[in-house]
């Protein structure tokens, strides 16, 4: 999970690495920035943009332009290793 500047940096890196076209990166960066400013997009567009971001392991923090980056890998790994993982009731 990250804010728009972190997402932008990662999108730029993907373009340099040839994983993403500059056009795709611009669309996703624009989506992230405008969402952070509260601009609404259609449900279909929101779904497509979020899915495209997830393909690269990116989740934009919505409603926030302040920088934030959260690595959920360590949290999820610890949760899955817990004895309580999968326990019922």
HTML snippet that shows the backbone in 3Dmol.js (N, CA, C, O; Angstrom):
<script src="https://3Dmol.org/build/3Dmol-min.js"></script>
<div id="view" style="width:600px;height:400px;position:relative"></div>
<script>
const pdb = `
ATOM      1  N   UNK A   1       0.858  -1.168   0.000  1.00  0.00           N
ATOM      2  CA  UNK A   1       0.000   0.000   0.000  1.00  0.00           C
ATOM      3  C   UNK A   1       0.897   1.221   0.000  1.00  0.00           C
ATOM      4  O   UNK A   1       1.888   1.289   0.726  1.00  0.00           O
ATOM      5  N   UNK A   2       0.529   2.180  -0.828  1.00  0.00           N
ATOM      6  CA  UNK A   2       1.398   3.351  -0.940  1.00  0.00           C
ATOM      7  C   UNK A   2       0.614   4.570  -1.404  1.00  0.00           C
ATOM      8  O   UNK A   2      -0.477   4.461  -1.965  1.00  0.00           O
ATOM      9  N   UNK A   3       1.206   5.737  -1.150  1.00  0.00           N
ATOM     10  CA  UNK A   3       0.652   6.993  -1.619  1.00  0.00           C
ATOM     11  C   UNK A   3       1.050   7.250  -3.058  1.00  0.00           C
ATOM     12  O   UNK A   3       1.791   6.463  -3.646  1.00  0.00           O
ATOM     13  N   UNK A   4       0.565   8.348  -3.636  1.00  0.00           N
ATOM     14  CA  UNK A   4       0.769   8.620  -5.061  1.00  0.00           C
ATOM     15  C   UNK A   4       2.225   8.775  -5.492  1.00  0.00           C
ATOM     16  O   UNK A   4       2.573   8.343  -6.590  1.00  0.00           O
ATOM     17  N   UNK A   5       3.076   9.366  -4.683  1.00  0.00           N
ATOM     18  CA  UNK A   5       4.474   9.543  -5.094  1.00  0.00           C
ATOM     19  C   UNK A   5       5.211   8.208  -5.122  1.00  0.00           C
ATOM     20  O   UNK A   5       6.007   7.953  -6.026  1.00  0.00           O
ATOM     21  N   UNK A   6       4.951   7.369  -4.147  1.00  0.00           N
ATOM     22  CA  UNK A   6       5.580   6.046  -4.117  1.00  0.00           C
ATOM     23  C   UNK A   6       5.081   5.219  -5.295  1.00  0.00           C
ATOM     24  O   UNK A   6       5.868   4.557  -5.972  1.00  0.00           O
ATOM     25  N   UNK A   7       3.775   5.257  -5.539  1.00  0.00           N
ATOM     26  CA  UNK A   7       3.201   4.542  -6.689  1.00  0.00           C
ATOM     27  C   UNK A   7       3.821   5.078  -7.978  1.00  0.00           C
ATOM     28  O   UNK A   7       4.197   4.299  -8.854  1.00  0.00           O
ATOM     29  N   UNK A   8       3.932   6.397  -8.101  1.00  0.00           N
ATOM     30  CA  UNK A   8       4.528   6.996  -9.294  1.00  0.00           C
ATOM     31  C   UNK A   8       5.954   6.532  -9.514  1.00  0.00           C
ATOM     32  O   UNK A   8       6.344   6.223 -10.640  1.00  0.00           O
ATOM     33  N   UNK A   9       6.732   6.483  -8.445  1.00  0.00           N
ATOM     34  CA  UNK A   9       8.117   6.003  -8.544  1.00  0.00           C
ATOM     35  C   UNK A   9       8.165   4.554  -9.025  1.00  0.00           C
ATOM     36  O   UNK A   9       8.979   4.195  -9.875  1.00  0.00           O
ATOM     37  N   UNK A  10       7.291   3.740  -8.475  1.00  0.00           N
ATOM     38  CA  UNK A  10       7.275   2.329  -8.854  1.00  0.00           C
ATOM     39  C   UNK A  10       6.799   2.151 -10.296  1.00  0.00           C
ATOM     40  O   UNK A  10       7.308   1.287 -11.011  1.00  0.00           O
ATOM     41  N   UNK A  11       5.827   2.960 -10.731  1.00  0.00           N
ATOM     42  CA  UNK A  11       5.364   2.900 -12.123  1.00  0.00           C
ATOM     43  C   UNK A  11       6.491   3.318 -13.073  1.00  0.00           C
ATOM     44  O   UNK A  11       6.691   2.695 -14.115  1.00  0.00           O
ATOM     45  N   UNK A  12       7.218   4.368 -12.711  1.00  0.00           N
ATOM     46  CA  UNK A  12       8.343   4.812 -13.541  1.00  0.00           C
ATOM     47  C   UNK A  12       9.393   3.721 -13.654  1.00  0.00           C
ATOM     48  O   UNK A  12       9.958   3.501 -14.725  1.00  0.00           O
ATOM     49  N   UNK A  13       9.650   3.045 -12.558  1.00  0.00           N
ATOM     50  CA  UNK A  13      10.613   1.943 -12.564  1.00  0.00           C
ATOM     51  C   UNK A  13      10.150   0.822 -13.492  1.00  0.00           C
ATOM     52  O   UNK A  13      10.956   0.230 -14.210  1.00  0.00           O
ATOM     53  N   UNK A  14       8.847   0.533 -13.474  1.00  0.00           N
ATOM     54  CA  UNK A  14       8.299  -0.504 -14.354  1.00  0.00           C
ATOM     55  C   UNK A  14       8.434  -0.126 -15.828  1.00  0.00           C
ATOM     56  O   UNK A  14       8.655  -0.990 -16.676  1.00  0.00           O
ATOM     57  N   UNK A  15       8.300   1.163 -16.130  1.00  0.00           N
ATOM     58  CA  UNK A  15       8.477   1.627 -17.511  1.00  0.00           C
ATOM     59  C   UNK A  15       9.927   1.426 -17.932  1.00  0.00           C
ATOM     60  O   UNK A  15      10.197   0.901 -19.013  1.00  0.00           O
ATOM     61  N   UNK A  16      10.856   1.841 -17.083  1.00  0.00           N
ATOM     62  CA  UNK A  16      12.289   1.689 -17.373  1.00  0.00           C
ATOM     63  C   UNK A  16      12.644   0.220 -17.589  1.00  0.00           C
ATOM     64  O   UNK A  16      13.456  -0.108 -18.454  1.00  0.00           O
ATOM     65  N   UNK A  17      12.031  -0.662 -16.799  1.00  0.00           N
ATOM     66  CA  UNK A  17      12.309  -2.096 -16.899  1.00  0.00           C
ATOM     67  C   UNK A  17      11.582  -2.762 -18.067  1.00  0.00           C
ATOM     68  O   UNK A  17      11.795  -3.941 -18.351  1.00  0.00           O
ATOM     69  N   UNK A  18      10.718  -1.994 -18.742  1.00  0.00           N
ATOM     70  CA  UNK A  18       9.988  -2.536 -19.883  1.00  0.00           C
ATOM     71  C   UNK A  18       8.785  -3.384 -19.520  1.00  0.00           C
ATOM     72  O   UNK A  18       8.230  -4.080 -20.369  1.00  0.00           O
ATOM     73  N   UNK A  19       8.383  -3.326 -18.267  1.00  0.00           N
ATOM     74  CA  UNK A  19       7.231  -4.100 -17.793  1.00  0.00           C
ATOM     75  C   UNK A  19       5.901  -3.402 -18.066  1.00  0.00           C
ATOM     76  O   UNK A  19       4.841  -4.028 -18.036  1.00  0.00           O
ATOM     77  N   UNK A  20       5.969  -2.106 -18.330  1.00  0.00           N
ATOM     78  CA  UNK A  20       4.775  -1.280 -18.478  1.00  0.00           C
ATOM     79  C   UNK A  20       5.071  -0.202 -19.504  1.00  0.00           C
ATOM     80  O   UNK A  20       6.171   0.351 -19.522  1.00  0.00           O
ATOM     81  N   UNK A  21       4.102   0.105 -20.359  1.00  0.00           N
ATOM     82  CA  UNK A  21       4.315   1.183 -21.323  1.00  0.00           C
ATOM     83  C   UNK A  21       4.158   2.527 -20.615  1.00  0.00           C
ATOM     84  O   UNK A  21       3.526   2.611 -19.562  1.00  0.00           O
ATOM     85  N   UNK A  22       4.727   3.559 -21.189  1.00  0.00           N
ATOM     86  CA  UNK A  22       4.597   4.884 -20.576  1.00  0.00           C
ATOM     87  C   UNK A  22       3.140   5.323 -20.586  1.00  0.00           C
ATOM     88  O   UNK A  22       2.699   6.018 -19.670  1.00  0.00           O
ATOM     89  N   UNK A  23       2.396   4.932 -21.597  1.00  0.00           N
ATOM     90  CA  UNK A  23       0.964   5.285 -21.667  1.00  0.00           C
ATOM     91  C   UNK A  23       0.205   4.642 -20.504  1.00  0.00           C
ATOM     92  O   UNK A  23      -0.598   5.299 -19.842  1.00  0.00           O
ATOM     93  N   UNK A  24       0.463   3.357 -20.261  1.00  0.00           N
ATOM     94  CA  UNK A  24      -0.190   2.668 -19.149  1.00  0.00           C
ATOM     95  C   UNK A  24       0.197   3.304 -17.815  1.00  0.00           C
ATOM     96  O   UNK A  24      -0.649   3.493 -16.941  1.00  0.00           O
ATOM     97  N   UNK A  25       1.469   3.630 -17.670  1.00  0.00           N
ATOM     98  CA  UNK A  25       1.937   4.251 -16.429  1.00  0.00           C
ATOM     99  C   UNK A  25       1.261   5.599 -16.210  1.00  0.00           C
ATOM    100  O   UNK A  25       0.880   5.926 -15.086  1.00  0.00           O
ATOM    101  N   UNK A  26       1.111   6.379 -17.268  1.00  0.00           N
ATOM    102  CA  UNK A  26       0.447   7.678 -17.155  1.00  0.00           C
ATOM    103  C   UNK A  26      -1.011   7.509 -16.739  1.00  0.00           C
ATOM    104  O   UNK A  26      -1.508   8.265 -15.903  1.00  0.00           O
ATOM    105  N   UNK A  27      -1.696   6.528 -17.312  1.00  0.00           N
ATOM    106  CA  UNK A  27      -3.095   6.284 -16.942  1.00  0.00           C
ATOM    107  C   UNK A  27      -3.212   5.909 -15.469  1.00  0.00           C
ATOM    108  O   UNK A  27      -4.070   6.424 -14.751  1.00  0.00           O
ATOM    109  N   UNK A  28      -2.350   5.017 -15.034  1.00  0.00           N
ATOM    110  CA  UNK A  28      -2.418   4.572 -13.644  1.00  0.00           C
ATOM    111  C   UNK A  28      -2.005   5.671 -12.678  1.00  0.00           C
ATOM    112  O   UNK A  28      -2.622   5.839 -11.626  1.00  0.00           O
ATOM    113  N   UNK A  29      -0.967   6.421 -13.025  1.00  0.00           N
ATOM    114  CA  UNK A  29      -0.525   7.525 -12.163  1.00  0.00           C
ATOM    115  C   UNK A  29      -1.605   8.600 -12.072  1.00  0.00           C
ATOM    116  O   UNK A  29      -1.862   9.140 -10.996  1.00  0.00           O
ATOM    117  N   UNK A  30      -2.229   8.905 -13.191  1.00  0.00           N
ATOM    118  CA  UNK A  30      -3.318   9.888 -13.201  1.00  0.00           C
ATOM    119  C   UNK A  30      -4.482   9.426 -12.354  1.00  0.00           C
ATOM    120  O   UNK A  30      -5.073  10.211 -11.612  1.00  0.00           O
ATOM    121  N   UNK A  31      -4.809   8.158 -12.465  1.00  0.00           N
ATOM    122  CA  UNK A  31      -5.896   7.587 -11.661  1.00  0.00           C
ATOM    123  C   UNK A  31      -5.590   7.736 -10.171  1.00  0.00           C
ATOM    124  O   UNK A  31      -6.435   8.183  -9.395  1.00  0.00           O
ATOM    125  N   UNK A  32      -4.363   7.353  -9.780  1.00  0.00           N
ATOM    126  CA  UNK A  32      -3.974   7.407  -8.364  1.00  0.00           C
ATOM    127  C   UNK A  32      -4.023   8.847  -7.847  1.00  0.00           C
ATOM    128  O   UNK A  32      -4.549   9.106  -6.765  1.00  0.00           O
ATOM    129  N   UNK A  33      -3.480   9.768  -8.617  1.00  0.00           N
ATOM    130  CA  UNK A  33      -3.450  11.174  -8.191  1.00  0.00           C
ATOM    131  C   UNK A  33      -4.861  11.748  -8.055  1.00  0.00           C
ATOM    132  O   UNK A  33      -5.186  12.379  -7.049  1.00  0.00           O
ATOM    133  N   UNK A  34      -5.690  11.527  -9.068  1.00  0.00           N
ATOM    134  CA  UNK A  34      -7.039  12.093  -9.034  1.00  0.00           C
ATOM    135  C   UNK A  34      -7.902  11.442  -7.962  1.00  0.00           C
ATOM    136  O   UNK A  34      -8.724  12.116  -7.342  1.00  0.00           O
ATOM    137  N   UNK A  35      -7.730  10.144  -7.734  1.00  0.00           N
ATOM    138  CA  UNK A  35      -8.458   9.483  -6.649  1.00  0.00           C
ATOM    139  C   UNK A  35      -8.077  10.107  -5.311  1.00  0.00           C
ATOM    140  O   UNK A  35      -8.928  10.318  -4.447  1.00  0.00           O
ATOM    141  N   UNK A  36      -6.794  10.397  -5.151  1.00  0.00           N
ATOM    142  CA  UNK A  36      -6.327  11.026  -3.924  1.00  0.00           C
ATOM    143  C   UNK A  36      -6.924  12.398  -3.696  1.00  0.00           C
ATOM    144  O   UNK A  36      -7.048  12.857  -2.560  1.00  0.00           O
ATOM    145  N   UNK A  37      -7.295  13.053  -4.799  1.00  0.00           N
ATOM    146  CA  UNK A  37      -7.918  14.376  -4.714  1.00  0.00           C
ATOM    147  C   UNK A  37      -9.438  14.292  -4.638  1.00  0.00           C
ATOM    148  O   UNK A  37     -10.123  15.314  -4.608  1.00  0.00           O
ATOM    149  N   UNK A  38      -9.961  13.067  -4.607  1.00  0.00           N
ATOM    150  CA  UNK A  38     -11.401  12.878  -4.459  1.00  0.00           C
ATOM    151  C   UNK A  38     -12.184  12.870  -5.751  1.00  0.00           C
ATOM    152  O   UNK A  38     -13.414  12.907  -5.725  1.00  0.00           O
ATOM    153  N   UNK A  39     -11.495  12.822  -6.896  1.00  0.00           N
ATOM    154  CA  UNK A  39     -12.192  12.787  -8.183  1.00  0.00           C
ATOM    155  C   UNK A  39     -12.762  11.388  -8.384  1.00  0.00           C
ATOM    156  O   UNK A  39     -12.048  10.393  -8.260  1.00  0.00           O
ATOM    157  N   UNK A  40     -14.041  11.323  -8.693  1.00  0.00           N
ATOM    158  CA  UNK A  40     -14.724  10.045  -8.891  1.00  0.00           C
ATOM    159  C   UNK A  40     -14.554   9.576 -10.326  1.00  0.00           C
ATOM    160  O   UNK A  40     -14.529  10.384 -11.254  1.00  0.00           O
ATOM    161  N   UNK A  41     -14.440   8.275 -10.500  1.00  0.00           N
ATOM    162  CA  UNK A  41     -14.437   7.681 -11.832  1.00  0.00           C
ATOM    163  C   UNK A  41     -15.497   6.583 -11.836  1.00  0.00           C
ATOM    164  O   UNK A  41     -16.003   6.187 -10.786  1.00  0.00           O
ATOM    165  N   UNK A  42     -15.821   6.104 -13.019  1.00  0.00           N
ATOM    166  CA  UNK A  42     -16.857   5.078 -13.108  1.00  0.00           C
ATOM    167  C   UNK A  42     -16.416   3.823 -12.357  1.00  0.00           C
ATOM    168  O   UNK A  42     -15.228   3.605 -12.119  1.00  0.00           O
ATOM    169  N   UNK A  43     -17.373   3.031 -12.003  1.00  0.00           N
ATOM    170  CA  UNK A  43     -17.084   1.786 -11.287  1.00  0.00           C
ATOM    171  C   UNK A  43     -16.189   0.874 -12.129  1.00  0.00           C
ATOM    172  O   UNK A  43     -15.257   0.251 -11.620  1.00  0.00           O
ATOM    173  N   UNK A  44     -16.494   0.813 -13.424  1.00  0.00           N
ATOM    174  CA  UNK A  44     -15.706  -0.036 -14.331  1.00  0.00           C
ATOM    175  C   UNK A  44     -14.263   0.446 -14.420  1.00  0.00           C
ATOM    176  O   UNK A  44     -13.332  -0.359 -14.379  1.00  0.00           O
ATOM    177  N   UNK A  45     -14.077   1.766 -14.542  1.00  0.00           N
ATOM    178  CA  UNK A  45     -12.721   2.316 -14.614  1.00  0.00           C
ATOM    179  C   UNK A  45     -11.973   2.049 -13.319  1.00  0.00           C
ATOM    180  O   UNK A  45     -10.811   1.642 -13.342  1.00  0.00           O
ATOM    181  N   UNK A  46     -12.625   2.273 -12.203  1.00  0.00           N
ATOM    182  CA  UNK A  46     -12.003   2.022 -10.905  1.00  0.00           C
ATOM    183  C   UNK A  46     -11.573   0.561 -10.800  1.00  0.00           C
ATOM    184  O   UNK A  46     -10.462   0.270 -10.357  1.00  0.00           O
ATOM    185  N   UNK A  47     -12.441  -0.350 -11.202  1.00  0.00           N
ATOM    186  CA  UNK A  47     -12.120  -1.772 -11.149  1.00  0.00           C
ATOM    187  C   UNK A  47     -10.914  -2.094 -12.023  1.00  0.00           C
ATOM    188  O   UNK A  47     -10.008  -2.807 -11.593  1.00  0.00           O
ATOM    189  N   UNK A  48     -10.898  -1.568 -13.260  1.00  0.00           N
ATOM    190  CA  UNK A  48      -9.791  -1.837 -14.185  1.00  0.00           C
ATOM    191  C   UNK A  48      -8.471  -1.280 -13.667  1.00  0.00           C
ATOM    192  O   UNK A  48      -7.447  -1.961 -13.716  1.00  0.00           O
ATOM    193  N   UNK A  49      -8.490  -0.045 -13.172  1.00  0.00           N
ATOM    194  CA  UNK A  49      -7.256   0.579 -12.697  1.00  0.00           C
ATOM    195  C   UNK A  49      -6.718  -0.135 -11.454  1.00  0.00           C
ATOM    196  O   UNK A  49      -5.514  -0.367 -11.340  1.00  0.00           O
ATOM    197  N   UNK A  50      -7.603  -0.479 -10.532  1.00  0.00           N
ATOM    198  CA  UNK A  50      -7.158  -1.194  -9.336  1.00  0.00           C
ATOM    199  C   UNK A  50      -6.568  -2.557  -9.709  1.00  0.00           C
ATOM    200  O   UNK A  50      -5.547  -2.974  -9.161  1.00  0.00           O
ATOM    201  N   UNK A  51      -7.223  -3.241 -10.644  1.00  0.00           N
ATOM    202  CA  UNK A  51      -6.722  -4.550 -11.088  1.00  0.00           C
ATOM    203  C   UNK A  51      -5.354  -4.408 -11.743  1.00  0.00           C
ATOM    204  O   UNK A  51      -4.465  -5.228 -11.513  1.00  0.00           O
ATOM    205  N   UNK A  52      -5.182  -3.369 -12.559  1.00  0.00           N
ATOM    206  CA  UNK A  52      -3.899  -3.147 -13.228  1.00  0.00           C
ATOM    207  C   UNK A  52      -2.803  -2.858 -12.204  1.00  0.00           C
ATOM    208  O   UNK A  52      -1.685  -3.358 -12.334  1.00  0.00           O
ATOM    209  N   UNK A  53      -3.113  -2.065 -11.201  1.00  0.00           N
ATOM    210  CA  UNK A  53      -2.140  -1.777 -10.154  1.00  0.00           C
ATOM    211  C   UNK A  53      -1.776  -3.045  -9.387  1.00  0.00           C
ATOM    212  O   UNK A  53      -0.607  -3.283  -9.083  1.00  0.00           O
ATOM    213  N   UNK A  54      -2.788  -3.857  -9.079  1.00  0.00           N
ATOM    214  CA  UNK A  54      -2.540  -5.099  -8.332  1.00  0.00           C
ATOM    215  C   UNK A  54      -1.647  -6.064  -9.107  1.00  0.00           C
ATOM    216  O   UNK A  54      -0.883  -6.819  -8.505  1.00  0.00           O
ATOM    217  N   UNK A  55      -1.736  -6.044 -10.431  1.00  0.00           N
ATOM    218  CA  UNK A  55      -0.874  -6.911 -11.250  1.00  0.00           C
ATOM    219  C   UNK A  55       0.603  -6.679 -10.936  1.00  0.00           C
ATOM    220  O   UNK A  55       1.427  -7.583 -11.069  1.00  0.00           O
ATOM    221  N   UNK A  56       0.924  -5.458 -10.520  1.00  0.00           N
ATOM    222  CA  UNK A  56       2.308  -5.102 -10.206  1.00  0.00           C
ATOM    223  C   UNK A  56       2.540  -5.011  -8.703  1.00  0.00           C
ATOM    224  O   UNK A  56       3.556  -4.480  -8.254  1.00  0.00           O
ATOM    225  N   UNK A  57       1.587  -5.536  -7.926  1.00  0.00           N
ATOM    226  CA  UNK A  57       1.748  -5.554  -6.474  1.00  0.00           C
ATOM    227  C   UNK A  57       1.549  -4.201  -5.823  1.00  0.00           C
ATOM    228  O   UNK A  57       2.064  -3.953  -4.733  1.00  0.00           O
ATOM    229  N   UNK A  58       0.800  -3.315  -6.487  1.00  0.00           N
ATOM    230  CA  UNK A  58       0.595  -1.960  -5.968  1.00  0.00           C
ATOM    231  C   UNK A  58      -0.849  -1.759  -5.519  1.00  0.00           C
ATOM    232  O   UNK A  58      -1.786  -2.147  -6.217  1.00  0.00           O
ATOM    233  N   UNK A  59      -1.015  -1.159  -4.367  1.00  0.00           N
ATOM    234  CA  UNK A  59      -2.338  -0.792  -3.863  1.00  0.00           C
ATOM    235  C   UNK A  59      -2.243   0.654  -3.417  1.00  0.00           C
ATOM    236  O   UNK A  59      -1.446   0.995  -2.542  1.00  0.00           O
ATOM    237  N   UNK A  60      -3.054   1.496  -4.020  1.00  0.00           N
ATOM    238  CA  UNK A  60      -3.032   2.924  -3.691  1.00  0.00           C
ATOM    239  C   UNK A  60      -3.890   3.195  -2.467  1.00  0.00           C
ATOM    240  O   UNK A  60      -5.010   2.697  -2.355  1.00  0.00           O
ATOM    241  N   UNK A  61      -3.356   3.984  -1.559  1.00  0.00           N
ATOM    242  CA  UNK A  61      -4.118   4.430  -0.399  1.00  0.00           C
ATOM    243  C   UNK A  61      -5.054   5.526  -0.897  1.00  0.00           C
ATOM    244  O   UNK A  61      -4.601   6.554  -1.398  1.00  0.00           O
ATOM    245  N   UNK A  62      -6.335   5.309  -0.760  1.00  0.00           N
ATOM    246  CA  UNK A  62      -7.307   6.261  -1.306  1.00  0.00           C
ATOM    247  C   UNK A  62      -7.648   7.367  -0.318  1.00  0.00           C
ATOM    248  O   UNK A  62      -7.625   7.170   0.897  1.00  0.00           O
ATOM    249  N   UNK A  63      -7.965   8.531  -0.868  1.00  0.00           N
ATOM    250  CA  UNK A  63      -8.384   9.666  -0.065  1.00  0.00           C
ATOM    251  C   UNK A  63      -7.246  10.326   0.687  1.00  0.00           C
ATOM    252  O   UNK A  63      -7.471  11.029   1.671  1.00  0.00           O
ATOM    253  N   UNK A  64      -6.036  10.106   0.232  1.00  0.00           N
ATOM    254  CA  UNK A  64      -4.872  10.627   0.933  1.00  0.00           C
ATOM    255  C   UNK A  64      -3.791  10.978  -0.068  1.00  0.00           C
ATOM    256  O   UNK A  64      -3.440  10.165  -0.923  1.00  0.00           O
ATOM    257  N   UNK A  65      -3.258  12.196   0.036  1.00  0.00           N
ATOM    258  CA  UNK A  65      -2.135  12.583  -0.806  1.00  0.00           C
ATOM    259  C   UNK A  65      -0.827  12.587  -0.032  1.00  0.00           C
ATOM    260  O   UNK A  65       0.242  12.762  -0.617  1.00  0.00           O
ATOM    261  N   UNK A  66      -0.907  12.396   1.278  1.00  0.00           N
ATOM    262  CA  UNK A  66       0.315  12.315   2.062  1.00  0.00           C
ATOM    263  C   UNK A  66       0.991  10.989   1.769  1.00  0.00           C
ATOM    264  O   UNK A  66       0.335   9.980   1.509  1.00  0.00           O
ATOM    265  N   UNK A  67       2.301  11.009   1.814  1.00  0.00           N
ATOM    266  CA  UNK A  67       3.043   9.808   1.479  1.00  0.00           C
ATOM    267  C   UNK A  67       2.931   8.755   2.564  1.00  0.00           C
ATOM    268  O   UNK A  67       3.094   9.020   3.755  1.00  0.00           O
ATOM    269  N   UNK A  68       2.649   7.569   2.105  1.00  0.00           N
ATOM    270  CA  UNK A  68       2.577   6.419   2.988  1.00  0.00           C
ATOM    271  C   UNK A  68       2.962   5.195   2.174  1.00  0.00           C
ATOM    272  O   UNK A  68       2.609   5.072   1.001  1.00  0.00           O
ATOM    273  N   UNK A  69       3.689   4.298   2.815  1.00  0.00           N
ATOM    274  CA  UNK A  69       4.023   3.030   2.184  1.00  0.00           C
ATOM    275  C   UNK A  69       3.999   1.974   3.267  1.00  0.00           C
ATOM    276  O   UNK A  69       4.702   2.087   4.271  1.00  0.00           O
ATOM    277  N   UNK A  70       3.196   0.955   3.065  1.00  0.00           N
ATOM    278  CA  UNK A  70       3.056  -0.104   4.042  1.00  0.00           C
ATOM    279  C   UNK A  70       3.383  -1.422   3.366  1.00  0.00           C
ATOM    280  O   UNK A  70       2.756  -1.790   2.372  1.00  0.00           O
ATOM    281  N   UNK A  71       4.362  -2.131   3.902  1.00  0.00           N
ATOM    282  CA  UNK A  71       4.715  -3.444   3.378  1.00  0.00           C
ATOM    283  C   UNK A  71       3.935  -4.472   4.174  1.00  0.00           C
ATOM    284  O   UNK A  71       4.248  -4.744   5.333  1.00  0.00           O
ATOM    285  N   UNK A  72       2.926  -5.036   3.550  1.00  0.00           N
ATOM    286  CA  UNK A  72       2.072  -5.989   4.247  1.00  0.00           C
ATOM    287  C   UNK A  72       2.644  -7.397   4.250  1.00  0.00           C
ATOM    288  O   UNK A  72       2.103  -8.281   4.912  1.00  0.00           O
ATOM    289  N   UNK A  73       3.716  -7.614   3.528  1.00  0.00           N
ATOM    290  CA  UNK A  73       4.299  -8.950   3.440  1.00  0.00           C
ATOM    291  C   UNK A  73       4.645  -9.506   4.815  1.00  0.00           C
ATOM    292  O   UNK A  73       4.258 -10.627   5.146  1.00  0.00           O
ATOM    293  N   UNK A  74       5.355  -8.747   5.602  1.00  0.00           N
ATOM    294  CA  UNK A  74       5.782  -9.220   6.924  1.00  0.00           C
ATOM    295  C   UNK A  74       4.582  -9.466   7.836  1.00  0.00           C
ATOM    296  O   UNK A  74       4.563 -10.441   8.587  1.00  0.00           O
ATOM    297  N   UNK A  75       3.594  -8.597   7.775  1.00  0.00           N
ATOM    298  CA  UNK A  75       2.401  -8.744   8.620  1.00  0.00           C
ATOM    299  C   UNK A  75       1.648 -10.015   8.245  1.00  0.00           C
ATOM    300  O   UNK A  75       1.261 -10.791   9.119  1.00  0.00           O
ATOM    301  N   UNK A  76       1.440 -10.229   6.939  1.00  0.00           N
ATOM    302  CA  UNK A  76       0.717 -11.418   6.496  1.00  0.00           C
ATOM    303  C   UNK A  76       1.494 -12.696   6.802  1.00  0.00           C
ATOM    304  O   UNK A  76       0.909 -13.706   7.192  1.00  0.00           O
ATOM    305  N   UNK A  77       2.797 -12.648   6.625  1.00  0.00           N
ATOM    306  CA  UNK A  77       3.623 -13.819   6.915  1.00  0.00           C
ATOM    307  C   UNK A  77       3.509 -14.201   8.391  1.00  0.00           C
ATOM    308  O   UNK A  77       3.360 -15.377   8.723  1.00  0.00           O
ATOM    309  N   UNK A  78       3.577 -13.214   9.261  1.00  0.00           N
ATOM    310  CA  UNK A  78       3.469 -13.482  10.697  1.00  0.00           C
ATOM    311  C   UNK A  78       2.089 -14.039  11.042  1.00  0.00           C
ATOM    312  O   UNK A  78       1.974 -14.953  11.858  1.00  0.00           O
ATOM    313  N   UNK A  79       1.052 -13.494  10.427  1.00  0.00           N
ATOM    314  CA  UNK A  79      -0.308 -13.964  10.691  1.00  0.00           C
ATOM    315  C   UNK A  79      -0.482 -15.416  10.251  1.00  0.00           C
ATOM    316  O   UNK A  79      -1.099 -16.215  10.956  1.00  0.00           O
ATOM    317  N   UNK A  80       0.066 -15.753   9.077  1.00  0.00           N
ATOM    318  CA  UNK A  80      -0.090 -17.121   8.564  1.00  0.00           C
ATOM    319  C   UNK A  80       0.705 -18.132   9.373  1.00  0.00           C
ATOM    320  O   UNK A  80       0.348 -19.310   9.409  1.00  0.00           O
ATOM    321  N   UNK A  81       1.768 -17.697  10.018  1.00  0.00           N
ATOM    322  CA  UNK A  81       2.574 -18.599  10.844  1.00  0.00           C
ATOM    323  C   UNK A  81       2.021 -18.761  12.255  1.00  0.00           C
ATOM    324  O   UNK A  81       2.472 -19.618  13.014  1.00  0.00           O
ATOM    325  N   UNK A  82       1.053 -17.939  12.593  1.00  0.00           N
ATOM    326  CA  UNK A  82       0.461 -17.975  13.924  1.00  0.00           C
ATOM    327  C   UNK A  82      -0.313 -19.293  14.126  1.00  0.00           C
ATOM    328  O   UNK A  82      -0.896 -19.829  13.184  1.00  0.00           O
ATOM    329  N   UNK A  83      -0.306 -19.797  15.359  1.00  0.00           N
ATOM    330  CA  UNK A  83      -1.063 -21.003  15.687  1.00  0.00           C
ATOM    331  C   UNK A  83      -2.558 -20.783  15.509  1.00  0.00           C
ATOM    332  O   UNK A  83      -3.311 -21.731  15.287  1.00  0.00           O
ATOM    333  N   UNK A  84      -2.980 -19.531  15.605  1.00  0.00           N
ATOM    334  CA  UNK A  84      -4.400 -19.204  15.475  1.00  0.00           C
ATOM    335  C   UNK A  84      -4.858 -19.160  14.018  1.00  0.00           C
ATOM    336  O   UNK A  84      -6.061 -19.112  13.758  1.00  0.00           O
ATOM    337  N   UNK A  85      -3.924 -19.175  13.062  1.00  0.00           N
ATOM    338  CA  UNK A  85      -4.290 -19.108  11.646  1.00  0.00           C
ATOM    339  C   UNK A  85      -5.114 -20.342  11.283  1.00  0.00           C
ATOM    340  O   UNK A  85      -4.668 -21.477  11.445  1.00  0.00           O
ATOM    341  N   UNK A  86      -6.290 -20.097  10.804  1.00  0.00           N
ATOM    342  CA  UNK A  86      -7.164 -21.190  10.384  1.00  0.00           C
ATOM    343  C   UNK A  86      -7.944 -21.832  11.508  1.00  0.00           C
ATOM    344  O   UNK A  86      -8.759 -22.721  11.264  1.00  0.00           O
ATOM    345  N   UNK A  87      -7.710 -21.397  12.741  1.00  0.00           N
ATOM    346  CA  UNK A  87      -8.459 -21.956  13.867  1.00  0.00           C
ATOM    347  C   UNK A  87      -9.902 -21.513  13.786  1.00  0.00           C
ATOM    348  O   UNK A  87     -10.197 -20.388  13.385  1.00  0.00           O
ATOM    349  N   UNK A  88     -10.778 -22.383  14.160  1.00  0.00           N
ATOM    350  CA  UNK A  88     -12.207 -22.057  14.137  1.00  0.00           C
ATOM    351  C   UNK A  88     -12.722 -21.863  15.553  1.00  0.00           C
ATOM    352  O   UNK A  88     -12.342 -22.562  16.493  1.00  0.00           O
ATOM    353  N   UNK A  89     -13.624 -20.860  15.660  1.00  0.00           N
ATOM    354  CA  UNK A  89     -14.335 -20.579  16.899  1.00  0.00           C
ATOM    355  C   UNK A  89     -13.469 -20.476  18.056  1.00  0.00           C
ATOM    356  O   UNK A  89     -13.946 -20.242  19.166  1.00  0.00           O
TER     357      UNK A  89
END
`;
const viewer = $3Dmol.createViewer("view");
viewer.addModel(pdb, "pdb");
viewer.setStyle({}, {cartoon: {color: "spectrum"}});
viewer.zoomTo();
viewer.render();
</script>
